[in-house]
Amino acid sequence: MKVLVLGSGVIGVTTAWYLAKAGNEVIVVDRLDTPATETSYANAGMLSFDYSTPWGAPGVPLKAIKWMMQDISPLYFDVKRFDASTISWMMKMLAQCSSEAFDVNKERMLRVARYSADCFRELNAELDLDYDVRMKGTLEVFRSQKELDGAASDVAILERCNVPHEMVDVQSCISHEPALANVKDKIVGGLYLPGDGTGDCHKFTNGLAQECRKLGVQFMMGTEIHSIETTKGKVSSLKTSAGELKADKYVIALGSYAPYLTRQIGINLPIYPLKGYSLTMPIIDESKAPVSTVMDQKYKVAVTRFDDRIRVGGIAEIANFNKELNPKRRGAIEFTVRDLFPGAGDVDGAEFWTGLRPMTPDSVPILGNTQYDNLVLNSGHGTLGWTMSLGASRYVADVVNGKSPDLNPEGLSMARYH
Ligand SMILES: Cc1cc2nc3c(=O)[nH]c(=O)nc-3n(C[C@H](O)[C@H](O)[C@H](O)COP(=O)(O)OP(=O)(O)OC[C@H]3O[C@@H](n4cnc5c(N)ncnc54)[C@H](O)[C@@H]3O)c2cc1C
């Protein structure tokens, strides 16, 4: 079977991998010159199989009001860029902030992420990809007793889902992350998740793209997709800058841009481009650097260790498709790395980057069949697209191939919005 994969971010490339492994003829189409150049370029680098948590949570609406008053905040609004789709998405997201919705969404995210963890284990055993991978867990650190007490609901869900975790005191935080000894008075404890990992998503995706090429996958880079053509309930072709392209099946892996194309054929994906930022810096003093991911719960900023670099990522900015590098946001994420890991990296020399998370209101990706017989979605992976990539893509490849999937599909398709 011939399959066209639309998009060469981490989601498109992992989809191509599983489709090619199953013996399909696969072509990946992307307007950019190299895979993983959009949102998959410089994300925070967390493989948060166990830390996966929805952003819509009880208390978030009130916290959002408080955050609006803070200089350093996890959330910013660029109100002048708001349009009807921004307001509509925000209303849908607010509706997901009840404890009932949070529990449902967290279970769905964890289900995909934990399946993905199995897929990463399998892939790491099969291929020797160089992507600075480390499997040393996530340590979420709390700066106040109130924050620490607030972790109780998360912990209850982790227990219910049998996710290995440990509430740890300051001394244990230091045993996991020795550099925190330098700032031990700033934290009161942590939540440690030993199953998580870290690595460089851009290196991972490009390494896997190479492996895909070995299996015969063709990459049509520099090719803009203008429209999806349909007839009699099926996709008939794509109109692109390289002419008309046809296949038996089509997979949408266009990140934040998916709604542009699907809207034309009546699929209104509730995906919003939630802007985030990262900094990547060389390590200057290894003894002061993290060994894995440290999540600053207060500011929702992750400080992640690569081999000889540190990545700091975070912030949710509601600014539509604007991708300007706002220097004030740089200051906000710099704060966490300077505060928790002073002297570890060359902060002034860091590469500053922004990307648009393809975010659904419930933080759960939209996977599987559509009303068109031969069109399948692998979209809306939001805050944790790399973490979920292999699991989501293996599931989607099974759907494309008409194979019974290993992942329970309950609540993952577009049907949950109808
Ligand atoms: C600051 C930040 C931190 C993050 N941290 C983490 C993290 O620690 N761990 C984690 O798991 N995830 C993280 N994420 C989320 C993760 O990066 C994304 O979910 C993931 O990269 C999405 O991948 P994608 O392939 O869907 O989209 P993309 O990587 O954006 O790929 C989509 C592709 O579609 C192409 N495209 C779009 N429209 C067209 C068109 N019309 N024609 C041709 N091509 C088109 C684009 O060029 C692009 O290459 C973070 C994101 C951000 C912004």
The ligand as a Gaussian input file, in Angstrom:
#p B3LYP/6-31G(d) Opt

LIG

0 1
 C        8.859000      24.972000      24.421000
 C        8.395000      23.570000      24.150000
 C        8.815000      22.546000      24.984000
 C        8.401000      21.237000      24.744000
 N        8.893000      20.252000      25.537000
 C        8.588000      18.958000      25.274000
 C        9.188000      17.925000      26.022000
 O       10.015000      18.162000      26.903000
 N        8.852000      16.634000      25.740000
 C        7.932000      16.335000      24.777000
 O        7.627000      15.160000      24.599000
 N        7.360000      17.300000      24.019000
 C        7.675000      18.599000      24.242000
 N        7.122000      19.608000      23.492000
 C        6.069000      19.259000      22.520000
 C        6.641000      18.650000      21.246000
 O        7.785000      19.346000      20.829000
 C        5.567000      18.679000      20.143000
 O        4.378000      18.085000      20.617000
 C        6.025000      17.926000      18.904000
 O        7.251000      18.430000      18.462000
 C        4.984000      18.039000      17.788000
 O        5.479000      17.328000      16.686000
 P        4.719000      17.327000      15.304000
 O        5.473000      16.426000      14.413000
 O        3.270000      17.100000      15.524000
 O        4.806000      18.855000      14.800000
 P        6.020000      19.617000      14.085000
 O        7.324000      19.220000      14.638000
 O        5.662000      21.073000      14.141000
 O        5.957000      19.098000      12.588000
 C        4.922000      19.476000      11.702000
 C        5.499000      19.541000      10.310000
 O        4.441000      19.812000       9.390000
 C        4.966000      20.640000       8.371000
 N        3.867000      21.357000       7.714000
 C        2.880000      22.068000       8.296000
 N        2.037000      22.555000       7.358000
 C        2.510000      22.149000       6.163000
 C        2.071000      22.322000       4.809000
 N        0.971000      23.000000       4.507000
 N        2.784000      21.745000       3.830000
 C        3.908000      21.021000       4.107000
 N        4.360000      20.818000       5.355000
 C        3.671000      21.362000       6.374000
 C        5.891000      21.586000       9.130000
 O        6.838000      22.157000       8.249000
 C        6.527000      20.661000      10.155000
 O        7.754000      20.131000       9.724000
 C        7.513000      20.936000      23.679000
 C        7.107000      21.965000      22.821000
 C        7.547000      23.267000      23.050000
 C        7.120000      24.355000      22.103000

